[in-house]
């Protein structure tokens, strides 16, 4: 495998610097597609900018392996890359660029050895996992192939954990409009800032469900107004709620809708746009989930020698989980500074990660 570790290092340095904000992964998709074509791999880029490789197996039952190409950074110019003896540094170098190159490397290994899988495999370098990407890439994959999919793996995060419970979320952009006016001569006119503030206060006064699993809410961004002596005509906020429980998501949906109606009752025009919708886990076979989880943890432990934890999270697994399909998110590297411009990855974790990805994928060839 030594030549494949060297290949992974080369791919990593080339892919890291290519910008890929969610919904604009075309440059990375093109790089991956062209590299696969060099290797003689038949691939396609779909309308969602996923790069998809289908390996026909002895059975039509399909297993999906993914790593997402987008990063959280809006840059359209090459991302800054540097390294020292111990680490690689680059925005997005870990989440999830390193997993992408690991999956590419394992695919090259599969092509080189020329073996046929037991199951039909989909190797997917998917778009739009981050933030308001809203899992667009995985949604497109599962809409097309979901009827045949029996298991789903995505490689994302640190190799000391497996995420096997999906956190669902609904996200909204709320715009409040009022008459506004001069702060002195029109004193008493409705203020959009006043209305949105009252709504935010009600959100933070909510009592979350005490059963069914962790449930949260957040107002992450607010803006509005014109000047210190102007009654604000417009204000906006981005808000969300999350839960591992479908029932709790529905409960929070009702509470948020009540708050939006309350804001309207204050005499304001309130526009609500859902900008994010990530479903949570529903009707997944518990025995199959336990089997996949233990398998992934055993592979990680074999190559790292550490104890592997189980976590909940919002990942590409949300989509198959919402369809009743067993899925796990497998970590394959170690580092820090995720979602910051100081993100770093331990160089020594690259080889371990390639081995983890290889063993999980090759399990379906035995």
TORKOL-4160 file (C-alpha; in steps of 0.2 Angstrom, whole numbers, padded with zeros to 4 digits, m for minus):
366
<pt num="1" X="0000" Y="0000" Z="0000"/>
<pt num="2" X="0015" Y="0012" Z="0001"/>
<pt num="3" X="0013" Y="0019" Z="m0016"/>
<pt num="4" X="m0005" Y="0023" Z="m0012"/>
<pt num="5" X="0000" Y="0032" Z="0004"/>
<pt num="6" X="0011" Y="0043" Z="m0007"/>
<pt num="7" X="m0003" Y="0045" Z="m0020"/>
<pt num="8" X="m0014" Y="0051" Z="m0006"/>
<pt num="9" X="m0001" Y="0064" Z="0000"/>
<pt num="10" X="0000" Y="0071" Z="m0018"/>
<pt num="11" X="m0019" Y="0072" Z="m0021"/>
<pt num="12" X="m0021" Y="0080" Z="m0004"/>
<pt num="13" X="m0010" Y="0094" Z="m0008"/>
<pt num="14" X="m0018" Y="0097" Z="m0025"/>
<pt num="15" X="m0036" Y="0096" Z="m0019"/>
<pt num="16" X="m0034" Y="0106" Z="m0003"/>
<pt num="17" X="m0031" Y="0123" Z="m0012"/>
<pt num="18" X="m0046" Y="0121" Z="m0024"/>
<pt num="19" X="m0060" Y="0132" Z="m0017"/>
<pt num="20" X="m0077" Y="0123" Z="m0015"/>
<pt num="21" X="m0090" Y="0133" Z="m0006"/>
<pt num="22" X="m0107" Y="0124" Z="m0005"/>
<pt num="23" X="m0117" Y="0125" Z="m0021"/>
<pt num="24" X="m0100" Y="0129" Z="m0030"/>
<pt num="25" X="m0090" Y="0113" Z="m0030"/>
<pt num="26" X="m0088" Y="0113" Z="m0049"/>
<pt num="27" X="m0069" Y="0115" Z="m0048"/>
<pt num="28" X="m0066" Y="0101" Z="m0036"/>
<pt num="29" X="m0079" Y="0090" Z="m0046"/>
<pt num="30" X="m0069" Y="0093" Z="m0062"/>
<pt num="31" X="m0052" Y="0089" Z="m0053"/>
<pt num="32" X="m0059" Y="0073" Z="m0046"/>
<pt num="33" X="m0068" Y="0068" Z="m0063"/>
<pt num="34" X="m0052" Y="0071" Z="m0073"/>
<pt num="35" X="m0041" Y="0062" Z="m0061"/>
<pt num="36" X="m0052" Y="0047" Z="m0062"/>
<pt num="37" X="m0052" Y="0047" Z="m0080"/>
<pt num="38" X="m0033" Y="0047" Z="m0080"/>
<pt num="39" X="m0035" Y="0031" Z="m0070"/>
<pt num="40" X="m0047" Y="0023" Z="m0083"/>
<pt num="41" X="m0062" Y="0025" Z="m0071"/>
<pt num="42" X="m0079" Y="0028" Z="m0078"/>
<pt num="43" X="m0087" Y="0042" Z="m0068"/>
<pt num="44" X="m0101" Y="0055" Z="m0071"/>
<pt num="45" X="m0104" Y="0072" Z="m0064"/>
<pt num="46" X="m0123" Y="0074" Z="m0060"/>
<pt num="47" X="m0134" Y="0090" Z="m0059"/>
<pt num="48" X="m0130" Y="0092" Z="m0041"/>
<pt num="49" X="m0111" Y="0091" Z="m0045"/>
<pt num="50" X="m0108" Y="0074" Z="m0037"/>
<pt num="51" X="m0095" Y="0064" Z="m0045"/>
<pt num="52" X="m0102" Y="0046" Z="m0045"/>
<pt num="53" X="m0093" Y="0030" Z="m0049"/>
<pt num="54" X="m0104" Y="0014" Z="m0050"/>
<pt num="55" X="m0095" Y="m0003" Z="m0048"/>
<pt num="56" X="m0107" Y="m0017" Z="m0053"/>
<pt num="57" X="m0107" Y="m0031" Z="m0041"/>
<pt num="58" X="m0113" Y="m0049" Z="m0040"/>
<pt num="59" X="m0129" Y="m0043" Z="m0032"/>
<pt num="60" X="m0139" Y="m0027" Z="m0036"/>
<pt num="61" X="m0141" Y="m0023" Z="m0018"/>
<pt num="62" X="m0131" Y="m0007" Z="m0017"/>
<pt num="63" X="m0119" Y="0000" Z="m0004"/>
<pt num="64" X="m0114" Y="0019" Z="m0005"/>
<pt num="65" X="m0098" Y="0026" Z="0001"/>
<pt num="66" X="m0097" Y="0045" Z="0001"/>
<pt num="67" X="m0085" Y="0059" Z="0006"/>
<pt num="68" X="m0091" Y="0077" Z="0003"/>
<pt num="69" X="m0081" Y="0090" Z="m0008"/>
<pt num="70" X="m0088" Y="0106" Z="m0001"/>
<pt num="71" X="m0080" Y="0117" Z="0013"/>
<pt num="72" X="m0088" Y="0130" Z="0024"/>
<pt num="73" X="m0077" Y="0144" Z="0017"/>
<pt num="74" X="m0084" Y="0156" Z="0003"/>
<pt num="75" X="m0067" Y="0158" Z="m0005"/>
<pt num="76" X="m0067" Y="0158" Z="m0024"/>
<pt num="77" X="m0048" Y="0160" Z="m0025"/>
<pt num="78" X="m0036" Y="0146" Z="m0021"/>
<pt num="79" X="m0036" Y="0142" Z="m0002"/>
<pt num="80" X="m0019" Y="0145" Z="0008"/>
<pt num="81" X="m0010" Y="0129" Z="0011"/>
<pt num="82" X="0006" Y="0127" Z="0022"/>
<pt num="83" X="0013" Y="0113" Z="0033"/>
<pt num="84" X="0027" Y="0109" Z="0046"/>
<pt num="85" X="0034" Y="0092" Z="0051"/>
<pt num="86" X="0019" Y="0087" Z="0060"/>
<pt num="87" X="0004" Y="0094" Z="0052"/>
<pt num="88" X="m0005" Y="0101" Z="0036"/>
<pt num="89" X="m0014" Y="0117" Z="0038"/>
<pt num="90" X="m0027" Y="0123" Z="0026"/>
<pt num="91" X="m0045" Y="0129" Z="0028"/>
<pt num="92" X="m0055" Y="0113" Z="0025"/>
<pt num="93" X="m0040" Y="0102" Z="0024"/>
<pt num="94" X="m0049" Y="0090" Z="0036"/>
<pt num="95" X="m0067" Y="0093" Z="0034"/>
<pt num="96" X="m0069" Y="0084" Z="0022"/>
<pt num="97" X="m0054" Y="0086" Z="0009"/>
<pt num="98" X="m0044" Y="0072" Z="0017"/>
<pt num="99" X="m0058" Y="0060" Z="0017"/>
<pt num="100" X="m0061" Y="0064" Z="m0001"/>
<pt num="101" X="m0043" Y="0060" Z="m0006"/>
<pt num="102" X="m0043" Y="0044" Z="0005"/>
<pt num="103" X="m0059" Y="0038" Z="m0004"/>
<pt num="104" X="m0051" Y="0042" Z="m0021"/>
<pt num="105" X="m0035" Y="0033" Z="m0016"/>
<pt num="106" X="m0045" Y="0017" Z="m0011"/>
<pt num="107" X="m0054" Y="0018" Z="m0028"/>
<pt num="108" X="m0038" Y="0018" Z="m0037"/>
<pt num="109" X="m0032" Y="0003" Z="m0027"/>
<pt num="110" X="m0048" Y="m0006" Z="m0032"/>
<pt num="111" X="m0046" Y="m0002" Z="m0050"/>
<pt num="112" X="m0028" Y="m0008" Z="m0050"/>
<pt num="113" X="m0032" Y="m0025" Z="m0042"/>
<pt num="114" X="m0046" Y="m0028" Z="m0054"/>
<pt num="115" X="m0058" Y="m0037" Z="m0042"/>
<pt num="116" X="m0077" Y="m0037" Z="m0043"/>
<pt num="117" X="m0087" Y="m0032" Z="m0027"/>
<pt num="118" X="m0100" Y="m0043" Z="m0019"/>
<pt num="119" X="m0113" Y="m0029" Z="m0019"/>
<pt num="120" X="m0115" Y="m0016" Z="m0032"/>
<pt num="121" X="m0105" Y="m0001" Z="m0025"/>
<pt num="122" X="m0108" Y="0018" Z="m0027"/>
<pt num="123" X="m0092" Y="0028" Z="m0024"/>
<pt num="124" X="m0098" Y="0046" Z="m0022"/>
<pt num="125" X="m0089" Y="0062" Z="m0020"/>
<pt num="126" X="m0104" Y="0073" Z="m0015"/>
<pt num="127" X="m0108" Y="0091" Z="m0015"/>
<pt num="128" X="m0117" Y="0102" Z="m0002"/>
<pt num="129" X="m0115" Y="0093" Z="0015"/>
<pt num="130" X="m0110" Y="0109" Z="0024"/>
<pt num="131" X="m0122" Y="0122" Z="0031"/>
<pt num="132" X="m0135" Y="0128" Z="0019"/>
<pt num="133" X="m0129" Y="0116" Z="0006"/>
<pt num="134" X="m0144" Y="0107" Z="0014"/>
<pt num="135" X="m0137" Y="0089" Z="0010"/>
<pt num="136" X="m0142" Y="0093" Z="m0009"/>
<pt num="137" X="m0129" Y="0081" Z="m0015"/>
<pt num="138" X="m0134" Y="0066" Z="m0005"/>
<pt num="139" X="m0152" Y="0069" Z="m0008"/>
<pt num="140" X="m0149" Y="0068" Z="m0027"/>
<pt num="141" X="m0140" Y="0052" Z="m0025"/>
<pt num="142" X="m0153" Y="0044" Z="m0014"/>
<pt num="143" X="m0168" Y="0050" Z="m0025"/>
<pt num="144" X="m0160" Y="0041" Z="m0040"/>
<pt num="145" X="m0153" Y="0025" Z="m0031"/>
<pt num="146" X="m0161" Y="0024" Z="m0015"/>
<pt num="147" X="m0173" Y="0010" Z="m0019"/>
<pt num="148" X="m0158" Y="m0002" Z="m0021"/>
<pt num="149" X="m0147" Y="0005" Z="m0007"/>
<pt num="150" X="m0145" Y="m0007" Z="0008"/>
<pt num="151" X="m0131" Y="0002" Z="0017"/>
<pt num="152" X="m0123" Y="0019" Z="0017"/>
<pt num="153" X="m0106" Y="0025" Z="0024"/>
<pt num="154" X="m0099" Y="0042" Z="0023"/>
<pt num="155" X="m0082" Y="0047" Z="0029"/>
<pt num="156" X="m0081" Y="0063" Z="0039"/>
<pt num="157" X="m0073" Y="0068" Z="0055"/>
<pt num="158" X="m0060" Y="0061" Z="0067"/>
<pt num="159" X="m0056" Y="0043" Z="0068"/>
<pt num="160" X="m0060" Y="0042" Z="0086"/>
<pt num="161" X="m0078" Y="0042" Z="0083"/>
<pt num="162" X="m0093" Y="0035" Z="0073"/>
<pt num="163" X="m0108" Y="0045" Z="0071"/>
<pt num="164" X="m0123" Y="0033" Z="0070"/>
<pt num="165" X="m0138" Y="0044" Z="0076"/>
<pt num="166" X="m0144" Y="0059" Z="0064"/>
<pt num="167" X="m0148" Y="0076" Z="0071"/>
<pt num="168" X="m0162" Y="0083" Z="0061"/>
<pt num="169" X="m0165" Y="0102" Z="0059"/>
<pt num="170" X="m0176" Y="0115" Z="0052"/>
<pt num="171" X="m0168" Y="0132" Z="0048"/>
<pt num="172" X="m0177" Y="0148" Z="0043"/>
<pt num="173" X="m0173" Y="0166" Z="0037"/>
<pt num="174" X="m0186" Y="0178" Z="0045"/>
<pt num="175" X="m0188" Y="0195" Z="0037"/>
<pt num="176" X="m0199" Y="0208" Z="0047"/>
<pt num="177" X="m0205" Y="0224" Z="0038"/>
<pt num="178" X="m0214" Y="0239" Z="0046"/>
<pt num="179" X="m0218" Y="0257" Z="0042"/>
<pt num="180" X="m0203" Y="0264" Z="0051"/>
<pt num="181" X="m0199" Y="0282" Z="0050"/>
<pt num="182" X="m0190" Y="0296" Z="0059"/>
<pt num="183" X="m0185" Y="0292" Z="0077"/>
<pt num="184" X="m0192" Y="0308" Z="0084"/>
<pt num="185" X="m0206" Y="0315" Z="0072"/>
<pt num="186" X="m0213" Y="0297" Z="0069"/>
<pt num="187" X="m0210" Y="0291" Z="0087"/>
<pt num="188" X="m0223" Y="0277" Z="0091"/>
<pt num="189" X="m0222" Y="0269" Z="0073"/>
<pt num="190" X="m0219" Y="0251" Z="0073"/>
<pt num="191" X="m0200" Y="0246" Z="0073"/>
<pt num="192" X="m0195" Y="0230" Z="0064"/>
<pt num="193" X="m0181" Y="0228" Z="0077"/>
<pt num="194" X="m0193" Y="0229" Z="0091"/>
<pt num="195" X="m0204" Y="0215" Z="0083"/>
<pt num="196" X="m0190" Y="0204" Z="0079"/>
<pt num="197" X="m0182" Y="0206" Z="0096"/>
<pt num="198" X="m0199" Y="0201" Z="0104"/>
<pt num="199" X="m0199" Y="0185" Z="0093"/>
<pt num="200" X="m0181" Y="0181" Z="0098"/>
<pt num="201" X="m0185" Y="0183" Z="0116"/>
<pt num="202" X="m0200" Y="0171" Z="0114"/>
<pt num="203" X="m0188" Y="0158" Z="0106"/>
<pt num="204" X="m0176" Y="0159" Z="0120"/>
<pt num="205" X="m0190" Y="0157" Z="0133"/>
<pt num="206" X="m0196" Y="0141" Z="0125"/>
<pt num="207" X="m0196" Y="0125" Z="0135"/>
<pt num="208" X="m0188" Y="0111" Z="0125"/>
<pt num="209" X="m0195" Y="0093" Z="0126"/>
<pt num="210" X="m0189" Y="0083" Z="0141"/>
<pt num="211" X="m0189" Y="0066" Z="0133"/>
<pt num="212" X="m0185" Y="0059" Z="0116"/>
<pt num="213" X="m0167" Y="0064" Z="0115"/>
<pt num="214" X="m0158" Y="0081" Z="0114"/>
<pt num="215" X="m0167" Y="0096" Z="0106"/>
<pt num="216" X="m0160" Y="0113" Z="0104"/>
<pt num="217" X="m0164" Y="0130" Z="0096"/>
<pt num="218" X="m0153" Y="0145" Z="0091"/>
<pt num="219" X="m0154" Y="0162" Z="0083"/>
<pt num="220" X="m0137" Y="0163" Z="0074"/>
<pt num="221" X="m0138" Y="0179" Z="0064"/>
<pt num="222" X="m0148" Y="0196" Z="0066"/>
<pt num="223" X="m0147" Y="0212" Z="0055"/>
<pt num="224" X="m0158" Y="0227" Z="0051"/>
<pt num="225" X="m0161" Y="0245" Z="0053"/>
<pt num="226" X="m0153" Y="0261" Z="0045"/>
<pt num="227" X="m0146" Y="0273" Z="0058"/>
<pt num="228" X="m0147" Y="0278" Z="0076"/>
<pt num="229" X="m0161" Y="0291" Z="0072"/>
<pt num="230" X="m0172" Y="0280" Z="0061"/>
<pt num="231" X="m0186" Y="0268" Z="0066"/>
<pt num="232" X="m0181" Y="0252" Z="0058"/>
<pt num="233" X="m0191" Y="0247" Z="0043"/>
<pt num="234" X="m0183" Y="0230" Z="0041"/>
<pt num="235" X="m0174" Y="0217" Z="0051"/>
<pt num="236" X="m0169" Y="0199" Z="0048"/>
<pt num="237" X="m0164" Y="0184" Z="0057"/>
<pt num="238" X="m0158" Y="0166" Z="0054"/>
<pt num="239" X="m0164" Y="0154" Z="0067"/>
<pt num="240" X="m0165" Y="0135" Z="0069"/>
<pt num="241" X="m0170" Y="0120" Z="0080"/>
<pt num="242" X="m0162" Y="0103" Z="0080"/>
<pt num="243" X="m0167" Y="0086" Z="0087"/>
<pt num="244" X="m0163" Y="0068" Z="0086"/>
<pt num="245" X="m0182" Y="0065" Z="0088"/>
<pt num="246" X="m0194" Y="0067" Z="0074"/>
<pt num="247" X="m0208" Y="0070" Z="0086"/>
<pt num="248" X="m0198" Y="0083" Z="0095"/>
<pt num="249" X="m0194" Y="0092" Z="0078"/>
<pt num="250" X="m0213" Y="0093" Z="0075"/>
<pt num="251" X="m0215" Y="0100" Z="0092"/>
<pt num="252" X="m0202" Y="0113" Z="0089"/>
<pt num="253" X="m0210" Y="0117" Z="0072"/>
<pt num="254" X="m0226" Y="0121" Z="0080"/>
<pt num="255" X="m0218" Y="0132" Z="0093"/>
<pt num="256" X="m0209" Y="0142" Z="0080"/>
<pt num="257" X="m0224" Y="0144" Z="0069"/>
<pt num="258" X="m0233" Y="0151" Z="0084"/>
<pt num="259" X="m0219" Y="0163" Z="0087"/>
<pt num="260" X="m0220" Y="0169" Z="0069"/>
<pt num="261" X="m0238" Y="0172" Z="0071"/>
<pt num="262" X="m0236" Y="0181" Z="0087"/>
<pt num="263" X="m0224" Y="0193" Z="0077"/>
<pt num="264" X="m0237" Y="0196" Z="0064"/>
<pt num="265" X="m0250" Y="0200" Z="0077"/>
<pt num="266" X="m0239" Y="0215" Z="0082"/>
<pt num="267" X="m0243" Y="0223" Z="0066"/>
<pt num="268" X="m0228" Y="0218" Z="0056"/>
<pt num="269" X="m0226" Y="0210" Z="0039"/>
<pt num="270" X="m0216" Y="0194" Z="0043"/>
<pt num="271" X="m0209" Y="0183" Z="0029"/>
<pt num="272" X="m0203" Y="0166" Z="0034"/>
<pt num="273" X="m0192" Y="0156" Z="0022"/>
<pt num="274" X="m0186" Y="0138" Z="0026"/>
<pt num="275" X="m0168" Y="0138" Z="0021"/>
<pt num="276" X="m0163" Y="0122" Z="0028"/>
<pt num="277" X="m0171" Y="0105" Z="0031"/>
<pt num="278" X="m0162" Y="0090" Z="0037"/>
<pt num="279" X="m0172" Y="0075" Z="0042"/>
<pt num="280" X="m0168" Y="0064" Z="0057"/>
<pt num="281" X="m0168" Y="0045" Z="0059"/>
<pt num="282" X="m0184" Y="0036" Z="0056"/>
<pt num="283" X="m0188" Y="0017" Z="0056"/>
<pt num="284" X="m0170" Y="0011" Z="0054"/>
<pt num="285" X="m0167" Y="m0007" Z="0058"/>
<pt num="286" X="m0158" Y="m0007" Z="0075"/>
<pt num="287" X="m0149" Y="m0023" Z="0073"/>
<pt num="288" X="m0142" Y="m0018" Z="0056"/>
<pt num="289" X="m0137" Y="m0001" Z="0063"/>
<pt num="290" X="m0128" Y="m0010" Z="0078"/>
<pt num="291" X="m0119" Y="m0022" Z="0066"/>
<pt num="292" X="m0113" Y="m0008" Z="0055"/>
<pt num="293" X="m0108" Y="0003" Z="0070"/>
<pt num="294" X="m0098" Y="m0011" Z="0078"/>
<pt num="295" X="m0090" Y="m0016" Z="0061"/>
<pt num="296" X="m0084" Y="0002" Z="0058"/>
<pt num="297" X="m0078" Y="0004" Z="0076"/>
<pt num="298" X="m0068" Y="m0012" Z="0075"/>
<pt num="299" X="m0059" Y="m0006" Z="0059"/>
<pt num="300" X="m0055" Y="0011" Z="0067"/>
<pt num="301" X="m0048" Y="0003" Z="0083"/>
<pt num="302" X="m0038" Y="m0010" Z="0073"/>
<pt num="303" X="m0028" Y="0004" Z="0064"/>
<pt num="304" X="m0027" Y="0017" Z="0078"/>
<pt num="305" X="m0026" Y="0007" Z="0094"/>
<pt num="306" X="m0038" Y="0019" Z="0103"/>
<pt num="307" X="m0056" Y="0017" Z="0110"/>
<pt num="308" X="m0069" Y="0023" Z="0098"/>
<pt num="309" X="m0084" Y="0032" Z="0104"/>
<pt num="310" X="m0102" Y="0034" Z="0096"/>
<pt num="311" X="m0110" Y="0051" Z="0093"/>
<pt num="312" X="m0125" Y="0059" Z="0085"/>
<pt num="313" X="m0122" Y="0072" Z="0072"/>
<pt num="314" X="m0129" Y="0081" Z="0056"/>
<pt num="315" X="m0121" Y="0072" Z="0042"/>
<pt num="316" X="m0125" Y="0065" Z="0025"/>
<pt num="317" X="m0132" Y="0050" Z="0035"/>
<pt num="318" X="m0147" Y="0060" Z="0038"/>
<pt num="319" X="m0154" Y="0057" Z="0021"/>
<pt num="320" X="m0153" Y="0038" Z="0021"/>
<pt num="321" X="m0158" Y="0037" Z="0040"/>
<pt num="322" X="m0174" Y="0047" Z="0035"/>
<pt num="323" X="m0178" Y="0033" Z="0022"/>
<pt num="324" X="m0175" Y="0019" Z="0035"/>
<pt num="325" X="m0158" Y="0014" Z="0027"/>
<pt num="326" X="m0144" Y="0010" Z="0040"/>
<pt num="327" X="m0130" Y="0022" Z="0038"/>
<pt num="328" X="m0114" Y="0027" Z="0048"/>
<pt num="329" X="m0102" Y="0042" Z="0047"/>
<pt num="330" X="m0085" Y="0035" Z="0050"/>
<pt num="331" X="m0070" Y="0047" Z="0055"/>
<pt num="332" X="m0054" Y="0044" Z="0046"/>
<pt num="333" X="m0041" Y="0057" Z="0052"/>
<pt num="334" X="m0036" Y="0067" Z="0067"/>
<pt num="335" X="m0033" Y="0086" Z="0068"/>
<pt num="336" X="m0041" Y="0102" Z="0074"/>
<pt num="337" X="m0048" Y="0119" Z="0071"/>
<pt num="338" X="m0063" Y="0112" Z="0060"/>
<pt num="339" X="m0073" Y="0126" Z="0052"/>
<pt num="340" X="m0059" Y="0139" Z="0055"/>
<pt num="341" X="m0046" Y="0145" Z="0044"/>
<pt num="342" X="m0033" Y="0138" Z="0056"/>
<pt num="343" X="m0039" Y="0120" Z="0052"/>
<pt num="344" X="m0025" Y="0107" Z="0053"/>
<pt num="345" X="m0023" Y="0088" Z="0051"/>
<pt num="346" X="m0010" Y="0077" Z="0058"/>
<pt num="347" X="0001" Y="0070" Z="0044"/>
<pt num="348" X="0003" Y="0053" Z="0053"/>
<pt num="349" X="m0016" Y="0051" Z="0053"/>
<pt num="350" X="m0017" Y="0050" Z="0034"/>
<pt num="351" X="m0010" Y="0032" Z="0032"/>
<pt num="352" X="m0021" Y="0026" Z="0046"/>
<pt num="353" X="m0036" Y="0034" Z="0038"/>
<pt num="354" X="m0032" Y="0026" Z="0021"/>
<pt num="355" X="m0032" Y="0009" Z="0029"/>
<pt num="356" X="m0048" Y="0013" Z="0038"/>
<pt num="357" X="m0057" Y="0018" Z="0022"/>
<pt num="358" X="m0049" Y="0003" Z="0012"/>
<pt num="359" X="m0054" Y="m0010" Z="0025"/>
<pt num="360" X="m0072" Y="m0004" Z="0026"/>
<pt num="361" X="m0074" Y="m0003" Z="0007"/>
<pt num="362" X="m0065" Y="m0019" Z="0004"/>
<pt num="363" X="m0077" Y="m0028" Z="0016"/>
<pt num="364" X="m0089" Y="m0029" Z="0002"/>
<pt num="365" X="m0077" Y="m0038" Z="m0009"/>
<pt num="366" X="m0075" Y="m0053" Z="0002"/>
